[in-house]
Amino acid sequence: MNRIDFLKRLVGVAGLGVLPVSALLAKRKVYLLQCFVAGFRHYKGMELLEKMEVNDFIELRREPENEYDDFAVALYWQQEKIGFLPADFNETIARLIDAAALPLLAVITHLNREVKPWENVVVAVYFLQEEATSLPPHASYLQELAIPEYTTLKKSGNATGSPGQNGDESLADDFYNYTCRIIHLPSIDFAEARDYYQKYYGHNKVLVNGVEHVLVDNDGHYHYMYHNKPKKWVRADDGEEYILFEFDKRI
């Protein structure tokens, strides 16, 4: 597909029909966000990964009624849902979409099929600006894309056996394959993440040695998954086994 055909398709998909293609050719991309796709393995992402290519257009769709995130922005590739913008990055983008402040676009910037699913695809959100408009020197970073830092490597095999029987190397697999995950809210020193877990999971109480934790038993935790670090399997006061994890903003 040549550049003109791509831009015509972009105009049709993104609702920018009021702009002539010639105008788009004279515009630059100003990047607002670059991030991994959250929840990639729980929608159509894994099924479509082999067909995706760098520079593929991604559609942004707001989900204001999402039960796990008031600022949820879903990502679609060729009309198929592949995940979300992570909750720790999505509020500004969601507010811009809600206000129809400017047409926002998104594109795949990096693909890596050799890492864990939550790092397979990197997308960037941007808007188009007239090239005749000069950016101030301190804002030049808005035209740059970063090389993603991959924290996972694809390991042979998946988590097998019963909970707690896998070695430390597969603890991360256990964390994403099981839903018996608990976290100690007071230990989260990042207020936004602590408030998020309290809001959506605070009603799920689990006691471990008399200390209250909350159960994160669905995929809402993927919004903050880049900072989730599984620690160990523990036995709670109710006799059930859970994966204890923590939130670390530095990850």
Number of C-alpha atoms within 10 A of each C-alpha: 7 6 9 13 11 13 17 15 13 19 17 11 15 16 10 14 12 8 10 12 17 10 9 18 14 12 15 16 16 20 19 16 17 22 19 25 26 29 23 24 18 15 14 16 25 14 11 13 18 10 7 15 14 13 14 15 23 25 22 23 15 18 15 13 10 13 10 18 19 15 23 23 24 21 23 19 19 13 10 14 19 25 24 24 28 24 23 15 15 18 17 12 20 21 13 13 17 12 8 10 9 10 13 19 18 23 20 22 22 20 20 14 14 12 16 18 21 22 24 22 25 20 23 24 22 21 15 17 15 13 12 9 9 10 14 7 7 7 11 11 13 14 13 12 13 11 10 16 7 13 10 14 11 11 12 6 8 12 20 13 8 8 17 17 13 15 9 14 10 16 21 18 18 25 23 19 13 14 15 19 23 28 25 20 18 11 11 17 12 12 9 12 20 17 14 19 22 14 12 16 21 16 11 14 14 20 17 18 10 9 11 17 21 21 23 21 14 14 14 20 22 22 25 19 19 20 16 19 16 21 15 14 21 16 14 18 13 10 10 11 16 23 24 22 18 16 22 16 13 6 10
